[in-house]
Amino acid sequence: MSHNPLDTPYPRLYLLATGIGFLGLIGWFFAGRELGILDWASELVPESHAGAGLMLGIMLMMLPGFFLWKLYNRWIEKRLQVKGKHLEDDVYLPPKTRTKKPD
């Protein structure tokens, strides 16, 4: 995501597409819950650790959803010509060297 999320010729469409994607992520969670993944995860651990099992189940269930969310956002940004810098660029790209301005 860029630092300025509306740096696109289609700002309203970008916000609408992002909202639709977020609704898809919420739907992913409810679908996993309805399929019984969370119940299954909490049953795998002892009753005293049911909360930890539930949290682990949520994390594992949402992992593919967040991966699809990332791919969807990148696709939307490419289609709507969103310009900017991704937040993780500072982490994974080599640092840029600063050149000293002449006096």
Residue frames as qw, qx, qy, qz and C-alpha x, y, z in Angstrom:
[[0.000, 0.891, 0.453, 0.000, 0.00, 0.00, 0.00],
 [0.402, 0.514, -0.038, 0.757, 1.32, 3.41, -0.75],
 [0.247, -0.226, -0.473, 0.815, 1.87, 6.10, 1.86],
 [0.332, 0.258, 0.048, -0.906, -0.72, 8.25, 0.09],
 [0.420, 0.210, 0.883, -0.015, -3.55, 5.77, -0.65],
 [0.459, 0.753, 0.396, -0.257, -5.37, 8.19, -2.95],
 [0.070, -0.630, 0.499, 0.591, -2.42, 8.69, -5.29],
 [0.372, 0.209, 0.854, 0.297, -4.39, 7.30, -8.23],
 [0.169, -0.060, -0.365, -0.914, -6.51, 8.70, -11.05],
 [0.579, -0.358, -0.570, -0.460, -9.46, 6.69, -9.61],
 [0.016, -0.305, 0.684, -0.662, -9.50, 7.38, -5.85],
 [0.674, -0.096, 0.278, -0.678, -13.15, 6.46, -5.19],
 [0.889, 0.199, -0.344, -0.228, -12.89, 3.27, -7.20],
 [0.438, 0.366, -0.722, 0.391, -9.72, 2.35, -5.30],
 [0.281, -0.229, 0.605, -0.709, -11.46, 2.84, -1.95],
 [0.828, 0.055, 0.027, -0.558, -14.48, 0.85, -3.14],
 [0.798, 0.290, -0.528, -0.019, -12.28, -2.02, -4.37],
 [0.197, 0.334, -0.747, 0.540, -10.35, -2.05, -1.09],
 [0.535, -0.141, 0.417, -0.721, -13.63, -2.15, 0.85],
 [0.891, 0.150, -0.208, -0.374, -14.87, -5.07, -1.27],
 [0.607, 0.341, -0.678, 0.235, -11.62, -6.91, -0.61],
 [0.099, -0.285, 0.677, -0.671, -11.95, -6.31, 3.13],
 [0.765, -0.029, 0.172, -0.620, -15.50, -7.67, 3.04],
 [0.837, 0.262, -0.468, -0.106, -14.05, -10.74, 1.34],
 [0.300, 0.345, -0.744, 0.487, -11.56, -11.12, 4.18],
 [0.457, -0.160, 0.497, -0.720, -14.39, -10.89, 6.73],
 [0.869, 0.141, -0.127, -0.458, -16.33, -13.46, 4.70],
 [0.604, 0.352, -0.701, 0.144, -13.28, -15.75, 4.75],
 [0.064, -0.263, 0.737, -0.619, -13.31, -15.66, 8.55],
 [0.663, 0.007, 0.330, -0.672, -17.02, -16.41, 8.84],
 [0.830, 0.274, -0.394, -0.283, -16.77, -19.23, 6.27],
 [0.424, 0.320, -0.786, 0.317, -13.96, -20.83, 8.25],
 [0.291, -0.160, 0.628, -0.704, -15.96, -20.47, 11.44],
 [0.790, 0.121, 0.061, -0.598, -19.04, -22.04, 9.86],
 [0.748, 0.320, -0.575, -0.090, -16.94, -24.95, 8.57],
 [0.863, -0.497, -0.065, -0.057, -15.97, -25.72, 12.15],
 [0.651, 0.449, -0.374, 0.485, -12.26, -24.99, 11.86],
 [0.117, -0.607, 0.415, -0.667, -12.21, -23.04, 15.12],
 [0.844, -0.346, 0.170, -0.373, -14.06, -25.77, 17.03],
 [0.952, 0.183, -0.187, 0.161, -11.69, -28.36, 15.62],
 [0.416, 0.562, -0.417, 0.581, -8.63, -26.32, 16.61],
 [0.367, -0.560, 0.408, -0.621, -9.82, -25.82, 20.19],
 [0.951, -0.177, 0.057, -0.246, -10.60, -29.56, 20.51],
 [0.795, 0.393, -0.379, 0.264, -7.01, -30.48, 19.59],
 [0.212, 0.449, -0.553, 0.669, -5.58, -28.97, 22.77],
 [0.292, -0.322, -0.805, 0.403, -6.37, -29.68, 26.43],
 [0.147, -0.820, -0.520, -0.189, -9.36, -27.82, 27.86],
 [0.446, -0.726, -0.121, 0.509, -7.08, -25.69, 30.01],
 [0.280, -0.362, 0.385, 0.801, -5.43, -24.34, 26.84],
 [0.420, 0.610, 0.664, 0.103, -8.56, -23.95, 24.71],
 [0.119, 0.940, 0.062, -0.313, -7.96, -20.21, 24.25],
 [0.221, -0.604, 0.603, 0.471, -4.46, -20.81, 22.90],
 [0.426, 0.158, 0.842, 0.291, -5.80, -23.49, 20.56],
 [0.324, 0.811, 0.475, -0.109, -8.49, -21.13, 19.35],
 [0.006, 0.885, -0.219, -0.411, -5.94, -18.39, 18.68],
 [0.317, -0.337, 0.771, 0.438, -3.71, -20.81, 16.79],
 [0.426, 0.446, 0.776, 0.128, -6.73, -21.97, 14.78],
 [0.236, 0.912, 0.211, -0.260, -7.61, -18.37, 13.88],
 [0.125, -0.739, 0.475, 0.462, -4.05, -17.65, 12.79],
 [0.345, -0.107, 0.855, 0.371, -3.80, -20.76, 10.62],
 [0.385, 0.622, 0.682, -0.020, -7.28, -20.28, 9.18],
 [0.184, 0.934, 0.111, -0.284, -6.64, -16.65, 8.24],
 [0.435, -0.478, 0.514, 0.564, -3.17, -17.20, 6.75],
 [0.384, 0.274, 0.702, 0.534, -4.44, -18.10, 3.24],
 [0.094, 0.873, 0.478, 0.007, -7.03, -15.31, 3.47],
 [0.208, -0.872, 0.118, 0.427, -4.39, -12.68, 4.18],
 [0.436, -0.204, 0.632, 0.607, -2.23, -14.04, 1.34],
 [0.284, 0.568, 0.677, 0.371, -5.17, -13.67, -1.05],
 [0.087, -0.936, -0.252, 0.228, -5.81, -10.19, 0.41],
 [0.346, -0.622, 0.356, 0.605, -2.24, -9.20, -0.43],
 [0.362, 0.105, 0.723, 0.579, -2.49, -10.53, -4.00],
 [0.141, 0.775, 0.603, 0.128, -5.86, -8.81, -4.49],
 [0.164, -0.904, -0.067, 0.389, -4.54, -5.47, -3.22],
 [0.358, -0.412, 0.521, 0.656, -1.50, -5.65, -5.48],
 [0.306, 0.375, 0.749, 0.452, -3.73, -6.49, -8.45],
 [0.030, 0.894, 0.444, -0.061, -6.07, -3.57, -7.66],
 [0.265, -0.790, 0.150, 0.532, -3.13, -1.18, -7.27],
 [0.363, -0.138, 0.653, 0.650, -1.74, -2.27, -10.64],
 [0.215, 0.567, 0.728, 0.320, -5.11, -2.00, -12.41],
 [0.062, -0.937, -0.342, 0.015, -5.94, 1.41, -10.94],
 [0.529, 0.570, -0.126, 0.616, -2.40, 2.76, -11.42],
 [0.533, -0.844, -0.051, 0.012, -1.78, 3.47, -7.75],
 [0.537, 0.577, -0.366, 0.495, 1.62, 5.08, -7.35],
 [0.489, -0.771, 0.252, -0.321, 3.65, 5.19, -4.20],
 [0.243, 0.464, -0.815, 0.248, 5.88, 3.12, -2.02],
 [0.806, -0.327, -0.470, -0.153, 4.99, -0.13, -0.28],
 [0.506, -0.789, 0.252, -0.241, 5.70, -0.11, 3.44],
 [0.908, -0.265, 0.278, 0.168, 7.80, -3.27, 3.22],
 [0.660, 0.684, -0.095, 0.297, 10.08, -1.75, 0.56],
 [0.115, -0.843, 0.430, -0.301, 12.24, -0.28, 3.33],
 [0.758, -0.408, 0.494, -0.120, 12.73, -3.74, 4.79],
 [0.882, 0.138, 0.429, 0.139, 13.41, -5.86, 1.70],
 [0.593, 0.758, 0.009, 0.271, 15.02, -3.47, -0.76],
 [0.671, -0.044, -0.191, 0.715, 18.65, -2.43, -0.36],
 [0.172, -0.811, -0.255, 0.497, 19.05, 0.96, 1.32],
 [0.476, 0.794, 0.142, 0.350, 19.45, 3.95, -0.93],
 [0.594, -0.208, -0.128, 0.766, 22.66, 5.87, -0.52],
 [0.034, 0.954, 0.226, -0.195, 22.40, 9.58, 0.05],
 [0.612, 0.374, 0.068, 0.694, 24.52, 11.83, -2.02],
 [0.315, -0.610, -0.244, 0.685, 25.91, 14.88, -0.37],
 [0.345, 0.886, 0.278, 0.140, 24.85, 18.11, -2.02],
 [0.581, 0.194, -0.067, 0.788, 27.72, 20.35, -3.05],
 [0.227, -0.688, -0.345, 0.597, 28.03, 23.62, -1.13]]
